[in-house]
């Protein structure tokens, strides 16, 4: 029972850290520079650097897409979209 609780808690923490990194990349400068594109690789590098978590490009792409949409940006702002 405790093992399952710890796994769930760890998964939530990991998700939160990945999403925070994606949100960090979305700055007000995206409003000014309409040609700026964010890549999932940016999220991979930031998560590794900040939290020492290795994630796949697919996980990063999902997180970045969710963060962009939540902040009101189009998925066109993502490189390789």
N, C-alpha and C positions, 0 to 999 in steps of 0.2 A: 504494500500500500504506500509506504513512504517513498519507495523507489519510483513509482508511477507519479506521485506528487512532485518529486524532484525533477523528473523528466519534463513534466508539463511546465513547471516553473522555469526551467532552463530554456525550453523552447520559446516561451513568452519573452524572456530576457533577450535571447538571441534575435528574435524578430524585432523587438523594440530597438535594439542597437543598430540593426541593419536599416530600419526605417529612419532612425535619427540621422544616420549618415546620408541617406538619400535626401532627406529634408535639408540638411546642411548645404548640399550642393545647389539647391534651388534658392537663389538669392535675388534681391531686387534688381540686380544688374541684368537679369534675363528680360526685364521689362524694357530696359533701355536698348540692349543689344538684341535685336530681333533675329539675328543670324546665329546667335549662340546655340550650341547643341551640347547636350550632356550625354556621356556614354556610360553604359553599364560598367565598363572597365574602371571609370572614375569611382564608382561605388565600391567595387572590389578592392581597389587600392586604399580607399579611405577607411573601409571597415577593417582591413588588415592592419593599417597603421594605427588606428584609434583603439581597436578592441582586440587585436590579435586573433581575429576570427577569419578563417578561410571560407569563402563562399564561391559558388559557381557564378559564371556570367549570367546564366538563366535566372538564378535567384536575384542577382543585382538588377537585371532587366525588369523583373516583376516589381521589385521594390521601387525602382526609379519611375516606372510607369504609374504605379499607384500614387507616389508622392506628387508627380506632375499633375495628374488628374485631380487630386485632392486640393492642390493649390490653384486650380483653375487654368492650367496650361494644357496645350494640346500635346498629344504624343508625338507630333512632328518635331517637338523640341528635343527629342531623344535621337542621338546619333544611331545609325543602323536601324531606324524604325521602318 
